[in-house]
Amino acid sequence: MTSMRRILLSGIVLGLIAALVLSGQDYLQQQKHRQVLPVVDYDSVLEWSAAMGQDLDDMLWVIKNNNIDTIAMTELELAVEENYIRGFFQQDELVHAFLGLDIIKTNQAELGSNSWLAYLADYKVSPTNIYLYVASRARAEALYAAGSKKYGEERVKKLVVESDKIIIEVMHSEALPVNGFGFDASLIAEIKGYGFKVLPRPVNAAYLTSDAVVFESYLRYLSNEFNSEAIIFAGTEGILGMPVKSGNNLLAVTARNLRQQDSSHPLYGHIEMTTIDGDKKLAALLDYNLARVHSIGANEWLERYNAAADELTINSVVERFMLAVNDRSAHIIYLRPFLKSVDFNHKFFSSLTQRIESRGYQLGAITPVPSRTALPLWALLLISLGLGCALLLLLTMLTKAVRLTAVLLGLGVLAVTGIVFALPSYHLLLQKLVALTSAIVFPTLAIVWGFIWYSSKAADNKIVAMKRLVITIGVTFVGCIYVHGILATAEFMTAISVFPMVKLALLVPALLVFAIMLFKNQAKNSIIKILNINIKVYHAVIAGIFIIAIGFLVIRSGNNPIIAVTSIELKIRLWLQQVLIARPRFKEFLIGYPLLILAAWLGYKQRQTLIPLTIGAIGLTSFINTFAHLHKPLWMALLTSFNGIWSGTLVGIVLVALFELVERSGLLSIWGD
């Protein structure tokens, strides 16, 4: 080994040590915080009571007896329907509301025919105000109290028409029809009376700059009234404080009131896999001090799970929540009851809570996992330079440009040092760039080292074939640690930011390996032979299937795949998850590793390895991608990868046996010698 390669290897080792230190610190933090908070949606409990015709107490008793002591309450909500606003604040009560503009457009005859509207005929109606008509005085008082707490007494007025008819006027509320109207204090007290904690789900609304004091008062009210461990925002208008139509941006006020200087401030519950306006901004303002929430949406719950509610469905739902807790560090699970019997729901809640506790998690109070908001400069520098050394090592294995390598190494050290110490505003960009480049360089380096450079240094035998595989997996694993270490900051650990350009990282190593192999003399000769072969129809069919399969893999990859997972695949995933705890990835144990084993076997027999190595590179990139999901606990990433390696080895042995059998039949003459 030349002195230049020793220098480059030393740089890679230093970067690896830095990445291991960061990953180890995060692992220890994750192991200290293994709390899970189950929360049941109150509106869904009401729906269950109405649909099943059973007392609400029955379901609340079942929930409480299964160690679930938190109920989520969504704010009273107003929704637009046709030309008026309708809000269901109680099962047996309908509250009508109109925009002032609609009232102004109503002619005098229509106003005079309705005693409530007639009251407004001589009243100065504002086109941007809202007017709620409430037939029950007691209910009107509750709504007025709720609205006053949210919008302030100067913005909410109570107009008495008759002793039992009241109009509530809400000032400058052009955007209010799609927003909330506060919480019902009597309902909060009622739920607390059952022994539950109440978690608030406020809905965003239009606030003006002049409302900032009232808005801050409302946020303090939420903390004091509920005294909840967390807060989860509801509705479609974004995080409370985001601008809505005529409102202003008060998100900084929200963040200031959610900062957890002590336990009196609720923790922001970030619902995973959803996009709501302002959540990334709020997360950044809170330094990513939040708890991930896994929720099955009301529509999906109704159509997918309630429609087929049986023992298997319970098992499927439990495994889904366990996957979120185990695999994605969800610390809040948002639950709904099945529209089935009390006993059926008892079995569901009992199975879920017992399963959580059996995996070593604690039910109840949660605390966010502490994590760094920025990498230490020394770690950022060493990992970045280590990647550069890996790239240059790859160059030296393919060429003899030692002087060029030395020059590039010097320039790289200067450039990276300058970015790290002189341009801190580019650190996030550098993190993403290093992570993406590591996912491309290390799989390529692994195959070049194990199958090209090493093979030129040793005679082919079965031991050498095994060493090739060990080198390939080992070098790729170094890339896994690099990616995990460089992304080990709160922004990535909470999945607010994710590993970039997954599809590119999946394809580029395969293309690089193909190009490198193609420009080797042996590969050139084999390609010429292949081009001269008479292609039969079944060859074309096999090639077509192969191309479609690769395209499908690429489309299905990424943080937001275009094609959804099929029901059959979901069942296979569920089974693998139950048996192995950490499910290996299909791209690894069914494609990548088997083809790498086949390539090692073909190398031993001095046969062409172009195709299996090209496809096998996809499995190595998937290996690295497992560690790019920082919200996945490190132990789960390690177990997932280990399961992929041993199961892929078994599949690879079967593939080699099948290949030998099929080749002897002459069907694979296209493969080339």
BELURCOR-V994194 format. One record per backbone hydrogen bond with DSSP energy under -0.5 kcal/mol. NH is the residue of the N-H (numbers start at 1). CO is the residue of the C=O. E is the energy in kcal/mol with one decimal. If there is no record, write none. Layout:
{{NH/CO/E} {NH/CO/E}}
This chain:
{{6/2/-1.8} {7/3/-2.1} {8/4/-2.3} {9/5/-2.7} {10/6/-2.2} {11/7/-2.0} {12/8/-2.1} {13/9/-2.5} {14/10/-2.3} {15/11/-2.0} {16/12/-2.3} {17/13/-2.5} {18/14/-2.1} {19/15/-2.3} {20/16/-2.5} {21/17/-2.2} {22/18/-2.0} {23/19/-2.6} {24/20/-2.8} {25/21/-2.1} {26/22/-2.0} {27/23/-2.3} {28/24/-2.2} {29/25/-1.8} {30/26/-2.5} {31/27/-2.0} {32/28/-1.0} {32/29/-0.5} {33/29/-0.9} {33/30/-0.6} {34/32/-0.7} {36/362/-3.0} {37/331/-3.0} {38/36/-0.7} {39/333/-2.7} {40/70/-2.0} {41/335/-2.6} {42/72/-2.5} {45/41/-1.3} {46/42/-2.3} {47/43/-2.1} {48/44/-2.3} {49/45/-2.3} {50/46/-2.3} {51/47/-2.8} {52/48/-2.8} {53/49/-1.2} {54/49/-0.9} {58/55/-1.1} {59/55/-0.8} {60/56/-2.1} {61/57/-2.3} {62/58/-1.7} {63/59/-2.5} {64/60/-2.4} {65/61/-2.2} {66/63/-1.3} {67/64/-1.1} {68/63/-1.4} {69/67/-0.6} {71/197/-2.8} {72/40/-3.0} {73/71/-0.5} {73/199/-2.5} {74/72/-0.5} {75/201/-2.2} {76/182/-2.3} {78/179/-2.1} {79/86/-1.4} {81/84/-2.4} {84/81/-2.0} {85/97/-2.6} {86/79/-2.3} {87/95/-1.7} {89/87/-1.0} {90/93/-0.7} {93/90/-1.5} {95/87/-1.2} {96/94/-0.5} {96/133/-1.1} {97/85/-1.6} {98/131/-2.2} {100/129/-2.9} {101/127/-1.5} {102/99/-0.7} {103/99/-1.4} {104/100/-2.4} {105/101/-1.5} {106/102/-0.7} {106/103/-1.0} {111/107/-1.9} {112/108/-2.6} {113/109/-1.2} {114/111/-1.1} {118/114/-3.2} {119/115/-1.1} {120/116/-0.8} {120/117/-0.7} {121/117/-0.5} {121/118/-1.1} {122/118/-0.6} {123/120/-0.9} {125/123/-1.6} {129/126/-1.3} {130/170/-2.0} {131/98/-2.5} {132/168/-2.8} {133/96/-3.2} {134/132/-0.6} {134/166/-2.6} {137/135/-0.5} {140/136/-2.5} {141/137/-2.4} {142/138/-1.8} {143/139/-2.5} {144/140/-2.8} {145/141/-2.4} {146/142/-2.3} {147/143/-3.1} {148/144/-2.5} {149/145/-1.8} {150/146/-1.4} {151/147/-3.1} {152/148/-2.2} {155/152/-0.9} {156/152/-1.2} {157/169/-3.0} {159/157/-0.5} {159/167/-3.7} {160/158/-0.6} {161/159/-0.6} {161/165/-1.9} {162/165/-1.7} {165/162/-1.1} {166/134/-2.3} {167/159/-3.3} {168/132/-2.3} {169/157/-2.4} {169/167/-0.6} {170/130/-2.6} {171/155/-3.6} {171/169/-0.5} {173/128/-1.8} {176/173/-1.5} {178/175/-1.0} {179/176/-3.2} {180/204/-0.8} {181/76/-3.1} {185/183/-0.8} {188/184/-2.0} {189/185/-2.3} {190/186/-2.0} {191/187/-2.4} {192/188/-2.4} {193/189/-1.8} {194/190/-0.7} {194/191/-1.0} {195/192/-1.9} {196/191/-1.3} {197/69/-3.1} {199/71/-3.0} {199/197/-0.5} {200/198/-0.5} {201/73/-2.1} {204/234/-0.6} {207/205/-0.7} {211/208/-1.7} {212/209/-1.7} {215/211/-3.1} {216/212/-2.4} {217/213/-2.0} {218/214/-2.3} {219/215/-2.0} {220/216/-2.0} {221/217/-2.2} {222/218/-2.2} {223/219/-1.8} {224/220/-2.6} {225/221/-3.4} {226/222/-1.8} {227/222/-0.6} {227/223/-1.5} {231/267/-2.5} {232/200/-1.8} {234/202/-2.5} {239/277/-2.8} {242/239/-2.7} {247/244/-2.9} {248/207/-4.0} {250/241/-3.4} {250/248/-0.7} {251/241/-0.6} {253/250/-0.8} {254/250/-1.5} {255/251/-2.6} {256/252/-2.2} {257/253/-1.7} {258/254/-0.8} {258/255/-0.8} {259/255/-1.1} {261/259/-1.8} {265/262/-1.5} {267/229/-2.7} {268/289/-0.6} {269/231/-3.0} {270/268/-0.9} {270/291/-2.4} {271/269/-0.7} {272/270/-0.5} {272/293/-2.6} {274/271/-0.9} {276/274/-0.5} {279/276/-2.2} {282/278/-2.9} {283/279/-2.4} {284/280/-2.1} {285/281/-2.3} {286/282/-1.7} {287/284/-1.6} {288/283/-3.6} {289/286/-1.1} {290/288/-1.4} {291/268/-2.5} {293/270/-2.8} {294/332/-2.5} {295/293/-0.6} {296/334/-0.7} {297/295/-0.7} {301/297/-3.0} {302/298/-2.1} {303/299/-2.8} {304/300/-2.7} {305/300/-0.9} {305/301/-0.8} {306/301/-2.7} {307/302/-0.7} {308/305/-0.7} {309/306/-1.2} {314/310/-2.1} {315/311/-2.0} {316/312/-2.4} {317/313/-2.7} {318/314/-2.7} {319/315/-2.3} {320/316/-1.8} {321/317/-2.3} {322/318/-2.4} {323/319/-2.3} {324/320/-1.8} {325/321/-2.1} {326/322/-3.4} {327/323/-2.6} {328/323/-0.7} {328/324/-1.0} {329/325/-0.7} {330/324/-2.1} {331/292/-1.6} {332/292/-1.8} {333/37/-1.9} {334/294/-2.7} {334/332/-0.5} {335/39/-3.8} {335/333/-0.6} {340/338/-2.1} {345/341/-1.9} {346/342/-2.3} {347/343/-2.2} {348/344/-1.8} {349/345/-2.8} {350/346/-2.4} {351/347/-2.4} {352/348/-2.2} {353/349/-2.5} {354/350/-2.3} {355/351/-1.9} {356/352/-2.2} {357/353/-2.2} {358/354/-2.2} {359/355/-1.0} {359/356/-0.7} {360/357/-1.7} {361/356/-1.6} {362/34/-2.6} {364/36/-2.0} {370/368/-0.7} {380/376/-2.5} {381/377/-2.5} {382/378/-2.5} {383/379/-2.6} {384/380/-1.8} {385/381/-2.6} {386/382/-2.5} {387/383/-2.1} {388/384/-1.9} {389/385/-2.3} {390/386/-1.9} {391/387/-2.4} {392/388/-2.2} {393/389/-2.4} {394/390/-2.0} {395/391/-1.6} {396/392/-2.3} {397/393/-1.6} {398/394/-0.9} {398/395/-0.7} {399/395/-2.0} {402/400/-2.1} {405/401/-1.9} {406/402/-2.2} {407/403/-2.3} {408/404/-2.6} {409/405/-2.4} {410/406/-2.1} {411/407/-2.5} {412/408/-2.5} {413/409/-2.2} {414/410/-1.9} {415/411/-2.6} {416/412/-2.7} {417/413/-2.2} {418/414/-2.1} {419/415/-2.1} {420/416/-2.6} {421/417/-2.4} {422/418/-2.4} {423/418/-0.8} {423/419/-0.9} {426/423/-2.0} {427/424/-1.7} {430/426/-2.4} {431/427/-2.7} {432/428/-2.2} {433/429/-2.5} {434/430/-2.9} {435/431/-2.4} {436/432/-2.6} {437/433/-2.6} {438/434/-2.5} {439/435/-1.9} {440/436/-0.8} {440/437/-0.6} {441/437/-3.4} {442/438/-1.9} {444/440/-1.2} {445/441/-3.3} {446/442/-2.6} {447/443/-1.9} {448/444/-2.5} {449/445/-3.0} {450/446/-2.7} {451/447/-2.8} {452/447/-0.6} {452/448/-1.4} {453/448/-3.6} {454/449/-2.1} {456/452/-1.0} {457/454/-1.7} {458/454/-0.8} {465/461/-2.2} {466/462/-1.9} {467/463/-2.4} {468/464/-2.4} {469/465/-1.5} {470/466/-2.2} {471/467/-2.9} {472/468/-2.5} {473/469/-2.7} {474/470/-2.7} {475/471/-2.8} {476/472/-1.8} {477/473/-2.3} {478/474/-1.6} {479/475/-1.5} {480/476/-1.8} {481/477/-2.1} {482/478/-2.2} {483/479/-2.5} {484/480/-2.5} {485/481/-2.9} {486/482/-2.7} {487/483/-1.4} {488/485/-1.3} {489/487/-2.7} {490/372/-3.3} {492/489/-1.1} {493/489/-2.4} {494/490/-1.9} {495/492/-1.0} {496/491/-1.1} {497/491/-2.3} {505/501/-2.1} {506/502/-1.9} {507/503/-1.9} {508/504/-2.5} {509/505/-0.6} {511/507/-2.2} {512/508/-2.8} {513/509/-2.7} {514/510/-2.3} {515/511/-2.4} {516/512/-2.8} {517/513/-2.7} {518/514/-2.2} {519/515/-1.6} {520/517/-1.2} {524/520/-2.5} {525/521/-2.4} {526/522/-2.0} {527/523/-2.7} {528/524/-2.2} {529/525/-2.2} {530/526/-2.8} {531/527/-2.7} {532/528/-1.1} {533/530/-1.4} {535/533/-0.8} {540/536/-1.8} {541/537/-2.3} {542/538/-2.4} {543/539/-2.5} {544/540/-2.6} {545/541/-2.5} {546/542/-2.3} {547/543/-2.5} {548/544/-2.4} {549/545/-2.4} {550/546/-2.3} {551/547/-2.4} {552/548/-2.5} {553/549/-2.2} {554/550/-2.1} {555/551/-2.5} {556/552/-2.4} {557/553/-0.8} {557/554/-0.7} {561/558/-0.5} {562/555/-1.2} {570/566/-2.2} {571/567/-1.9} {572/568/-2.2} {573/569/-2.9} {574/570/-2.6} {575/571/-2.3} {576/572/-2.6} {577/573/-2.6} {578/574/-2.2} {579/575/-2.3} {580/576/-2.9} {581/577/-1.7} {582/580/-2.8} {583/581/-0.7} {588/585/-1.1} {589/585/-2.2} {590/586/-1.9} {591/586/-0.7} {592/587/-2.7} {593/588/-2.5} {594/588/-0.5} {595/591/-1.9} {596/592/-1.8} {597/593/-2.5} {598/594/-2.1} {599/595/-2.2} {600/596/-2.3} {601/597/-2.1} {602/598/-2.6} {603/599/-2.5} {604/600/-2.0} {605/601/-1.6} {606/603/-1.4} {607/602/-3.3} {613/609/-2.1} {614/610/-2.0} {615/611/-2.2} {616/612/-2.5} {617/613/-1.5} {618/615/-1.5} {619/615/-0.7} {619/616/-0.7} {620/616/-1.4} {621/617/-2.0} {622/618/-2.0} {623/619/-1.9} {624/620/-1.9} {625/621/-2.4} {626/622/-1.5} {627/623/-0.7} {627/624/-1.0} {628/624/-0.6} {628/625/-0.8} {629/625/-0.5} {629/626/-0.7} {630/628/-1.2} {632/629/-1.6} {633/326/-0.6} {636/633/-0.6} {637/633/-1.9} {638/634/-2.4} {639/635/-2.3} {640/636/-2.8} {641/637/-2.1} {642/638/-2.6} {643/639/-2.6} {644/640/-1.8} {645/641/-2.2} {646/642/-2.3} {647/643/-1.9} {648/644/-2.0} {649/645/-1.9} {650/646/-1.7} {651/647/-2.2} {652/648/-2.4} {653/649/-2.3} {654/650/-1.9} {655/651/-2.5} {656/652/-2.5} {657/653/-2.0} {658/654/-2.5} {659/655/-2.8} {660/656/-2.5} {661/657/-2.0} {662/658/-3.0} {663/659/-2.9} {664/660/-1.8} {665/661/-0.7} {665/662/-0.7} {666/663/-1.8} {667/662/-1.2} {669/666/-1.0} {671/668/-1.8} {672/669/-0.8}}
